[in-house]
Amino acid sequence: MRPSSLLLAATLLTIHGTYARPLPSLLGDIENFFGSGDDESSGSTTPVSLATANATLLRAGQFARAAYCSPESVTAWNCGLPCTQLAGVQFLQSGGNQGTVPFYYIAHDTVENTVVVSHEGTDPDNLLSLLNDAEFGLTDVDTQRISLAAGQGAQVHDGFQNTFQRTADGILSGVQAALSNDSSISQVLVTGHSLGAALATMTAAMLRSNLPSNIDITTTTFGLPRGGNQAWADFLDAQSPVTFVTNQNDPVPIVPPLAFGYKHSSGEVHITDPTTPAIVSCPGQDNSNCITGNSLLDASVANHLGPYFSDLTFGSGQCSS
């Protein structure tokens, strides 16, 4: 079975277990779970030029791609194409075991004078990483670390939060140290792909809750699954906005399903054709004219890895051996 097929199989088996129904019956009704919901927005999309995408999104994507490479190669900033395409990077810190604790790294982007936090995505060759994705239950957000969300009824994906908590304190202290050591830095970029995108969203919310208000935090992610309930989506829009890039018929951004109480925040940028490329900005939450309008029946798991635009593709295959 291909790694991407394994990710899709894990999704289907999880829902099958949750609903305790025969899998053939569930597959027959899958549109009800993974098709468009009743509460998505339908605002008109706006074209995004390739020049704009390259200027505002590509560098974040390249940092996210590097998180798939080995810790040793990232530490030395010698990870092949993901590293060579990013000049002016000073490695600062890393953590994780590329299993139950996905790899992350912190770096100083001297070109943009920005502290970068990048999270590894789901490694489809590592079943432990997949199991993090397969815990669909909603749980109250960790307001000890994300204090701005207190009292708002925000709930998040249980597996994502459990994984986030394993590295959160080290990341916060690492970013604080980087900012303290260089007072000229006033920007933080948080990025990731797949599971890494979900972790980046929570990390950015934690940083916003704990860093001074004069520090700008940008969250740019790729292949982001839904990470929480309506209150969580509203909290992100108000306090910790996310720009998330979705690619064609990638199934990951439409799971967990709307029927389970999950909701995307605003900020989607959707690619309908990476070769032209055709890219649009999608207003509102879960815009039916973008990824939410897709069905798992038409999904292409290959779209999850890319290419997105400008030959941006994710996975360890991009790294040096």
C-alpha positions as CSV (number, residue, x, y, z in Angstrom):
1,M,0.0,0.0,0.0
2,R,1.3,3.5,-0.9
3,P,2.1,5.8,2.1
4,S,-0.6,8.2,0.9
5,S,-3.1,5.4,0.7
6,L,-2.2,4.4,4.2
7,L,-3.1,7.9,5.4
8,L,-6.5,7.7,3.7
9,A,-7.1,4.1,5.1
10,A,-6.4,5.4,8.6
11,T,-9.0,8.1,8.1
12,L,-11.7,5.7,6.9
13,L,-11.0,3.1,9.6
14,T,-11.2,5.7,12.3
15,I,-14.6,6.9,11.1
16,H,-15.8,3.3,10.7
17,G,-14.9,2.7,14.3
18,T,-16.5,5.9,15.5
19,Y,-19.8,5.1,13.8
20,A,-19.7,1.3,14.4
21,R,-21.3,0.7,11.0
22,P,-20.3,-1.8,8.2
23,L,-17.6,-0.2,6.2
24,P,-19.4,-0.8,2.8
25,S,-22.4,1.1,4.1
26,L,-20.3,3.9,5.4
27,L,-18.5,4.2,2.0
28,G,-21.9,4.3,0.3
29,D,-22.8,7.3,2.5
30,I,-19.3,8.9,2.5
31,E,-20.7,12.0,0.8
32,N,-22.6,12.8,4.0
33,F,-19.4,12.8,6.0
34,F,-16.8,14.3,3.6
35,G,-18.9,16.3,1.2
36,S,-19.9,19.9,1.5
37,G,-21.6,20.8,4.8
38,D,-24.6,22.9,5.4
39,D,-22.8,25.7,7.2
40,E,-19.9,26.7,4.9
41,S,-19.5,30.1,3.4
42,S,-19.9,30.7,-0.4
43,G,-18.2,34.0,-1.0
44,S,-16.7,34.7,-4.4
45,T,-13.0,33.8,-4.7
46,T,-10.3,36.2,-5.8
47,P,-7.5,35.3,-8.1
48,V,-4.0,35.2,-6.7
49,S,-1.1,35.7,-9.1
50,L,1.9,33.4,-9.1
51,A,4.1,36.5,-8.3
52,T,2.0,37.2,-5.2
53,A,2.1,33.5,-4.1
54,N,5.8,33.4,-4.5
55,A,6.3,36.6,-2.6
56,T,4.0,35.8,0.3
57,L,3.8,32.0,0.6
58,L,6.8,30.2,-1.1
59,R,9.5,30.9,1.5
60,A,7.2,29.6,4.3
61,G,6.6,26.5,2.2
62,Q,10.3,25.9,1.7
63,F,10.8,26.2,5.5
64,A,7.9,23.7,6.0
65,R,9.5,21.3,3.5
66,A,12.8,21.3,5.3
67,A,11.2,19.9,8.4
68,Y,10.8,16.6,6.6
69,C,14.6,16.2,6.5
70,S,16.7,14.4,9.0
71,P,17.5,16.4,12.2
72,E,21.2,16.0,11.5
73,S,21.0,17.6,8.0
74,V,18.7,20.4,9.2
75,T,21.1,21.2,12.2
76,A,23.9,21.6,9.7
77,W,21.6,23.2,7.2
78,N,22.7,20.7,4.6
79,C,19.5,18.9,3.7
80,G,19.6,19.1,0.0
81,L,17.1,21.1,-2.1
82,P,15.0,22.2,0.8
83,C,18.0,23.9,2.4
84,T,19.8,25.1,-0.7
85,Q,16.7,27.0,-1.8
86,L,16.7,29.0,1.5
87,A,19.7,31.3,1.8
88,G,20.6,33.2,5.0
89,V,19.3,30.7,7.5
90,Q,20.9,30.3,10.9
91,F,19.8,27.1,12.7
92,L,18.9,27.7,16.4
93,Q,17.1,24.7,18.0
94,S,15.3,21.4,17.2
95,G,13.4,18.7,19.0
96,G,11.2,15.6,18.4
97,N,11.9,12.0,17.5
98,Q,10.1,11.9,14.1
99,G,7.6,9.5,15.7
100,T,5.2,10.2,18.5
101,V,7.0,13.6,18.8
102,P,7.3,15.0,15.3
103,F,10.4,16.9,14.5
104,Y,10.5,20.7,14.7
105,Y,13.2,23.2,14.3
106,I,13.7,26.9,15.1
107,A,15.9,29.1,12.9
108,H,16.7,32.7,12.2
109,D,15.9,33.8,8.7
110,T,18.4,36.6,8.3
111,V,17.0,37.6,4.9
112,E,13.6,38.5,6.5
113,N,15.1,39.0,10.0
114,T,12.4,36.6,11.3
115,V,12.4,33.7,13.8
116,V,11.0,30.6,12.1
117,V,9.3,27.7,13.7
118,S,8.7,24.8,11.4
119,H,6.9,21.5,12.2
120,E,7.4,18.2,10.5
121,G,4.3,16.8,8.8
122,T,2.9,13.3,8.9
123,D,5.7,10.9,7.9
124,P,3.7,8.2,6.0
125,D,6.5,5.7,6.5
126,N,6.1,6.0,10.3
127,L,2.9,4.5,11.7
128,L,3.3,6.3,15.0
129,S,2.9,9.6,13.2
130,L,-0.2,8.4,11.5
131,L,-1.8,7.4,14.8
132,N,-1.5,11.0,16.0
133,D,-3.8,12.0,13.1
134,A,-6.2,9.1,13.9
135,E,-7.5,10.5,17.2
136,F,-10.6,12.4,16.0
137,G,-12.2,13.4,19.3
138,L,-12.6,17.1,20.3
139,T,-11.2,18.2,23.7
140,D,-11.0,21.6,25.5
141,V,-8.1,23.6,24.3
142,D,-5.0,23.8,26.6
143,T,-5.6,27.3,28.1
144,Q,-2.5,27.0,30.3
145,R,-0.5,27.4,27.1
146,I,-3.1,29.2,25.0
147,S,-4.5,31.6,27.6
148,L,-6.2,33.9,25.1
149,A,-8.6,31.1,24.3
150,A,-9.9,30.8,27.9
151,G,-13.6,31.1,28.4
152,Q,-14.5,30.9,24.7
153,G,-15.6,27.3,24.4
154,A,-12.8,26.4,22.0
155,Q,-12.2,22.7,21.5
156,V,-9.4,21.1,19.4
157,H,-8.5,17.8,17.9
158,D,-7.4,15.5,20.8
159,G,-4.5,13.9,18.9
160,F,-3.2,17.2,17.6
161,Q,-3.2,18.8,21.0
162,N,-1.5,15.8,22.6
163,T,1.2,16.0,20.0
164,F,1.5,19.8,20.4
165,Q,1.9,19.5,24.2
166,R,5.0,17.3,23.8
167,T,7.1,20.1,22.3
168,A,5.2,23.3,23.2
169,D,7.3,24.4,26.2
170,G,10.6,23.8,24.4
171,I,9.4,25.8,21.4
172,L,8.1,28.7,23.5
173,S,11.4,29.0,25.5
174,G,13.4,28.7,22.2
175,V,11.5,31.5,20.5
176,Q,11.7,33.7,23.6
177,A,15.5,33.1,23.8
178,A,15.9,34.0,20.1
179,L,14.0,37.2,20.5
180,S,15.8,38.1,23.7
181,N,19.2,37.5,22.1
182,D,18.5,39.8,19.1
183,S,16.3,42.8,19.9
184,S,16.2,43.7,16.2
185,I,13.9,40.8,15.5
186,S,10.2,41.6,15.8
187,Q,8.7,38.9,13.6
188,V,8.0,35.2,14.0
189,L,6.9,32.8,11.2
190,V,5.2,29.5,12.1
191,T,4.8,27.0,9.4
192,G,4.2,23.3,8.6
193,H,2.6,20.8,6.2
194,S,-0.1,18.2,7.0
195,L,0.1,17.3,10.7
196,G,2.8,20.0,10.9
197,A,0.3,22.5,9.7
198,A,-2.1,21.6,12.6
199,L,0.8,21.8,15.1
200,A,1.9,25.2,13.6
201,T,-1.6,26.6,14.1
202,M,-1.6,25.7,17.8
203,T,2.0,26.8,18.2
204,A,1.2,30.2,16.8
205,A,-1.8,30.6,19.1
206,M,0.5,29.7,22.1
207,L,3.1,32.3,20.9
208,R,0.4,34.9,20.5
209,S,-0.7,34.2,24.1
210,N,2.8,34.5,25.5
211,L,4.9,36.9,23.4
212,P,4.7,40.7,23.6
213,S,2.1,42.3,21.4
214,N,4.7,44.2,19.4
215,I,6.0,40.8,18.0
216,D,4.3,40.1,14.7
217,I,3.3,36.4,14.3
218,T,2.6,35.0,10.8
219,T,1.1,31.6,10.4
220,T,1.4,30.0,6.9
221,T,0.6,26.4,6.5
222,F,0.0,23.8,3.7
223,G,-2.4,20.8,3.6
224,L,-4.0,21.8,6.9
225,P,-6.6,19.4,8.3
226,R,-9.5,20.9,10.4
227,G,-8.2,21.3,13.9
228,G,-11.1,22.3,16.1
229,N,-14.7,23.4,16.6
230,Q,-16.5,26.6,15.5
231,A,-15.3,28.5,18.7
232,W,-11.7,27.5,17.9
233,A,-12.0,28.7,14.3
234,D,-13.5,32.0,15.5
235,F,-10.7,32.4,18.1
236,L,-8.1,32.0,15.4
237,D,-9.7,34.5,13.2
238,A,-9.8,37.0,16.0
239,Q,-6.5,36.4,17.8
240,S,-4.2,34.3,15.7
241,P,-5.0,34.4,11.9
242,V,-3.9,31.5,9.7
243,T,-3.1,31.5,6.0
244,F,-3.5,27.9,4.8
245,V,-2.8,26.7,1.3
246,T,-4.9,23.8,0.0
247,N,-4.1,21.9,-3.2
248,Q,-6.7,20.7,-5.7
249,N,-8.5,17.5,-4.4
250,D,-6.3,16.8,-1.4
251,P,-8.5,14.9,1.1
252,V,-6.6,16.0,4.2
253,P,-8.1,19.6,4.5
254,I,-11.7,18.2,4.5
255,V,-11.0,15.9,7.5
256,P,-12.1,15.6,10.2
257,P,-15.5,16.2,8.7
258,L,-17.9,19.1,9.4
259,A,-20.4,16.5,10.6
260,F,-18.0,15.8,13.6
261,G,-18.2,19.5,14.7
262,Y,-15.0,20.6,13.1
263,K,-14.5,23.9,11.3
264,H,-11.8,25.7,9.4
265,S,-10.9,29.2,10.2
266,S,-10.7,31.9,7.5
267,G,-7.6,32.4,5.4
268,E,-7.7,29.6,2.8
269,V,-5.7,30.0,-0.4
270,H,-6.8,27.2,-2.9
271,I,-4.9,25.9,-5.8
272,T,-7.1,24.5,-8.6
273,D,-4.2,23.9,-11.1
274,P,-0.6,24.0,-10.1
275,T,0.7,24.1,-13.7
276,T,-1.0,27.2,-14.9
277,P,-1.0,28.0,-12.0
278,A,-4.6,28.8,-10.9
279,I,-4.7,30.1,-7.4
280,V,-7.5,31.8,-5.5
281,S,-8.1,33.4,-2.2
282,C,-11.2,32.1,-0.4
283,P,-13.2,34.4,1.9
284,G,-14.9,33.1,5.0
285,Q,-14.7,29.8,6.8
286,D,-15.0,26.6,4.9
287,N,-15.8,28.3,1.6
288,S,-17.7,25.8,-0.6
289,N,-16.0,27.3,-3.7
290,C,-12.7,26.0,-2.4
291,I,-11.5,22.8,-0.7
292,T,-14.7,22.4,1.3
293,G,-16.7,22.0,-1.9
294,N,-14.7,18.8,-2.6
295,S,-15.8,15.3,-1.7
296,L,-13.6,12.4,-0.6
297,L,-15.1,10.4,-3.5
298,D,-13.1,12.6,-5.8
299,A,-10.0,12.9,-3.6
300,S,-6.4,12.6,-4.9
301,V,-4.1,11.7,-2.0
302,A,-1.2,12.6,-4.3
303,N,-2.3,16.2,-4.2
304,H,-1.5,16.3,-0.5
305,L,2.3,16.2,-1.2
306,G,2.1,18.4,-4.2
307,P,3.2,20.0,-6.4
308,Y,1.5,23.1,-5.0
309,F,3.0,26.0,-7.0
310,S,6.5,26.8,-8.2
311,D,7.3,23.0,-7.9
312,L,6.8,23.1,-4.1
313,T,6.4,19.5,-3.1
314,F,6.5,18.0,0.5
315,G,7.9,14.8,1.9
316,S,11.3,13.4,2.8
317,G,11.9,12.5,-0.9
318,Q,13.0,16.2,-1.4
319,C,15.8,15.8,1.2
320,S,19.4,14.7,0.6
321,S,20.1,11.1,1.7
